[in-house]
Amino acid sequence: MSDYDNAIFRLATSQEAEPEDYTGEDGLLYCGSCRQPKEAYFPEGKAFFGRDRHPKECDCQRKRRETLEASHREYKHREEVERLKRKGFTDPAMKSWTFGNDNGKCPQMEKARRYVEQWEQIKDGNH
């Protein structure tokens, strides 16, 4: 497993009691912040490895996991964009080519700009 997978697994399965956590009347561990259970009983009294309950995400843990996953997706996206730029732009100077840096000398740039501005309609129309 990667470090990211290990971090997600630890977040999802951690049931170590924080100082503010408490045990409810039903015997389950509850989060002291969001007051949601951090454990759940197996169905129909079944046991797994001698335990009658399993870890469960409380709202706090879910928010932390979703934030971590979102940042990981963003990181992977940026990494893929950079990889595609390295592959597509053989001249390093091309990486800085933007419409903002255009000096207006190339007449095709206006067509390219309109293409980009209307990308959603072009994509939806399958042009």
C-alpha positions as CSV (number, residue, x, y, z in Angstrom):
1,M,0.0,0.0,0.0
2,S,1.1,3.5,-0.7
3,D,1.5,6.2,2.1
4,Y,-1.8,7.7,0.9
5,D,-3.7,4.4,1.1
6,N,-2.2,3.8,4.6
7,A,-3.3,7.2,5.7
8,I,-6.9,6.6,4.4
9,F,-6.9,3.1,6.1
10,R,-5.8,4.5,9.4
11,L,-8.4,7.3,9.3
12,A,-11.1,4.8,8.4
13,T,-10.2,2.2,11.0
14,S,-8.9,4.2,13.8
15,Q,-10.9,3.8,16.9
16,E,-8.4,5.1,19.4
17,A,-10.2,7.2,22.0
18,E,-9.4,10.9,21.8
19,P,-9.4,12.6,25.2
20,E,-12.9,14.1,24.5
21,D,-14.4,10.7,23.3
22,Y,-16.7,8.8,25.5
23,T,-18.4,5.4,25.8
24,G,-22.2,5.6,25.3
25,E,-24.9,3.7,27.1
26,D,-24.9,1.1,24.3
27,G,-21.2,0.4,25.0
28,L,-19.9,2.0,21.8
29,L,-17.2,4.6,21.5
30,Y,-18.6,8.0,20.6
31,C,-16.8,11.1,19.2
32,G,-16.6,13.9,21.7
33,S,-16.7,16.5,19.0
34,C,-19.6,15.5,16.7
35,R,-21.3,13.1,19.1
36,Q,-21.5,10.3,16.4
37,P,-20.5,6.7,17.1
38,K,-17.0,5.7,16.2
39,E,-17.9,2.0,16.4
40,A,-20.8,-0.2,15.3
41,Y,-21.9,-3.7,16.2
42,F,-21.7,-6.5,13.7
43,P,-25.1,-7.6,12.5
44,E,-27.0,-10.3,14.3
45,G,-24.5,-10.6,17.1
46,K,-21.8,-12.0,14.8
47,A,-18.1,-11.7,15.8
48,F,-15.0,-11.2,13.8
49,F,-11.6,-12.1,15.3
50,G,-13.3,-12.3,18.7
51,R,-14.7,-8.8,18.4
52,D,-18.4,-7.9,18.4
53,R,-18.0,-4.4,16.9
54,H,-16.1,-2.7,14.2
55,P,-14.7,0.8,13.6
56,K,-17.1,3.3,12.0
57,E,-16.5,6.8,10.7
58,C,-17.9,9.7,12.7
59,D,-18.6,13.0,10.9
60,C,-15.2,14.4,12.0
61,Q,-13.3,11.4,10.6
62,R,-15.4,11.5,7.3
63,K,-14.6,15.2,6.8
64,R,-10.9,14.6,7.4
65,R,-10.9,11.7,5.0
66,E,-12.8,13.6,2.3
67,T,-10.5,16.6,2.7
68,L,-7.5,14.3,2.4
69,E,-9.0,12.5,-0.7
70,A,-9.8,15.8,-2.3
71,S,-6.3,17.1,-1.8
72,H,-4.9,13.8,-3.2
73,R,-7.1,14.1,-6.3
74,E,-6.0,17.7,-6.8
75,Y,-2.3,16.6,-6.4
76,K,-2.8,13.7,-8.9
77,H,-4.5,16.1,-11.4
78,R,-1.7,18.7,-11.2
79,E,0.8,15.8,-11.6
80,E,-1.0,14.5,-14.7
81,V,-1.2,18.0,-16.2
82,E,2.5,18.5,-15.7
83,R,3.3,15.1,-17.2
84,L,1.1,16.0,-20.3
85,K,2.8,19.4,-20.6
86,R,6.3,17.7,-20.5
87,K,5.1,15.2,-23.1
88,G,3.3,17.7,-25.4
89,F,5.6,20.8,-25.2
90,T,9.0,19.8,-26.4
91,D,10.3,23.3,-26.2
92,P,10.3,24.5,-22.5
93,A,9.5,28.1,-23.7
94,M,6.1,26.7,-25.0
95,K,5.0,26.1,-21.4
96,S,4.6,29.8,-20.8
97,W,2.6,30.5,-24.0
98,T,-0.8,31.9,-22.9
99,F,-3.4,34.2,-24.4
100,G,-2.2,36.8,-21.9
101,N,1.3,36.7,-23.3
102,D,0.1,37.0,-26.9
103,N,1.6,40.0,-28.8
104,G,-1.2,40.0,-31.4
105,K,1.1,39.2,-34.4
106,C,-0.4,35.8,-35.1
107,P,-3.8,36.0,-36.7
108,Q,-4.7,32.4,-35.7
109,M,-4.6,33.3,-32.1
110,E,-8.0,34.9,-32.3
111,K,-9.5,31.7,-33.6
112,A,-7.8,29.7,-30.9
113,R,-9.1,32.2,-28.2
114,R,-12.7,31.9,-29.5
115,Y,-12.3,28.1,-29.6
116,V,-11.3,28.0,-25.9
117,E,-14.0,30.5,-24.9
118,Q,-16.7,28.4,-26.6
119,W,-15.3,25.0,-25.4
120,E,-18.4,23.9,-23.5
121,Q,-20.7,24.4,-26.6
122,I,-18.1,22.7,-28.9
123,K,-17.8,19.8,-26.5
124,D,-21.5,19.4,-26.0
125,G,-22.1,19.6,-29.7
126,N,-19.4,17.1,-30.4
127,H,-17.7,19.4,-32.9
